[in-house]
Amino acid sequence: MNDRKAALKILLDIYENKAYANIALNRYFTNNQLEDIDRRFITQLVYGTVKAGDTLLWILRQYIKMPVSKVHPVIRTILRMGIYQLLYMDKVPASAACNESVKLAKKYGHVGTVKFVNAVLRSIARDRSKCDFTKAGGQTAYIALQYCHPEWLVKLFMDEFGREQTIALCQFNNTEAPLSLRCNTLKNTVEQLQEHLLKKGVECERSRFCEEAVVCTRHPSLTAMEFLREGRALVQDESSMLVAHVINPAPTDLVIDVCSAPGGKTTHIAALMGNKGKVIANDIHAHKIKLIEENAARLGITNIEVNIEDARNIGKSYKNMADKVLADVPCSGLGVLRRKVDARWNKTKAEIEKLPQLQYEILESAAEAVKPGGILVYSTCTIIKRENSEVVNKFLAAHEEFKLEPLDDFLPSGLQGRGSMLQLLPHVDNVDGFFIARMQKMK
Ligand SMILES: C[S@@+](CC[C@H](N)C(=O)[O-])C[C@H]1O[C@@H](n2cnc3c(N)ncnc32)[C@H](O)[C@@H]1O
């Protein structure tokens, strides 16, 4: 199958079957052995088209008379891909973007739709003046279209960070995320892992932030990386690796991770404990607990015990029992939009607004499980105050038995001196956005 036909098939899976982009793409690559060059082209075309989302539809609307919703889904997807190639893929000549889209339309459409695809794409290629985003009305709409984000999200970012930072953040979200790996120190050293990766043709470097992290800038497909199956490493972003270090678990500790699936931080905590002590990995979803068990087995970790429970009840079940408790709560994930290409288009404002209440309830329950003198860590992969510092401040105001602990002793020198709560911002720190606060129970 040629690359564009493959991209069309994957995009239809995403748009019509509501498949997650990374899952649809990996599924295709698992079932079809491809050369690296083809894999890269398909990835760029699929991820780029998904990220550009409604901007492509807005452009399409400027060039057709009928409502976009009336265009057949296959033809609409061919057009989205075609516009993406025309306007965003510098290395694809306009003639190739048009001709290849027309060929796809011939396979899936009839004479009329072939002519339609041909006419629309050639007119965009010839005259781009209609793609003027300043005509959309207002600076929020302009930023949303120019940087391919939903307008409500741009508004939220503008309120939180102001115009300049919003643009920088949106631009960052459109960049490609490098693959970040955490070395499983129970099976190999970081030096051994790095040597192994170099032999396998993976281009990688050590992280600025975490001693176990290796950041890959060029690599084969994940399915070809047998060292992941062997448990020598696992995929995890650098910033999320800071959490286990902030918890700073001892080999004798009982640690409870109240929202733990799929187990990135749980298995990191367990490894830092040298496979000793006990980590209770809790999650509300039984099917996700299986992922923790699989990860632990692959990594050779035996000090994890799983528990399926709503974290809002965990305080009652383990009252005053744990040396350390992690509440890595469900969040809006606005710090990882670069990595999850479809996330910005799947989220809703209403769903995000409900999160702080749930996060607060989970934090309160997690706090109950901490024993006096013990440690409570709250973390998210988001960047807005209402899910981060506001939740922690509200909690501290209501629970004088907890005090905020300085973070610097647990952070790399490059991140020290930023205050008692750490907020990593993607466009500032060049990593996934992340929030961490560490508290101690005084009595
Ligand atoms: C941010 S993710 C956790 C990521 C995980 N700590 C890791 O590092 O791999 C949040 C998790 O919370 C779980 N969750 C959502 N609501 C929950 C609840 N009420 N109680 C327990 N877990 C919950 C979700 O299933 C999800 O796995």
The ligand as an ORCA input file, in Angstrom:
! r2SCAN-3c Opt
* xyz 0 1
  C      -2.555     10.812     35.494
  S      -3.109      9.188     35.375
  C      -1.952      8.346     36.368
  C      -0.652      8.067     35.678
  C       0.243      7.168     36.500
  N       0.492      7.719     37.806
  C       1.548      6.875     35.812
  O       2.557      7.506     36.123
  O       1.575      5.997     34.937
  C      -4.511      9.204     36.397
  C      -5.074      7.845     36.702
  O      -6.123      8.052     37.647
  C      -7.093      7.047     37.452
  N      -8.316      7.515     38.120
  C      -9.263      8.366     37.664
  N     -10.187      8.586     38.615
  C      -9.819      7.855     39.699
  C     -10.358      7.674     40.988
  N     -11.477      8.281     41.369
  N      -9.707      6.836     41.818
  C      -8.576      6.200     41.444
  N      -8.018      6.347     40.239
  C      -8.619      7.171     39.376
  C      -7.159      6.872     35.959
  O      -7.617      5.585     35.658
  C      -5.699      7.095     35.551
  O      -5.059      5.862     35.402
*
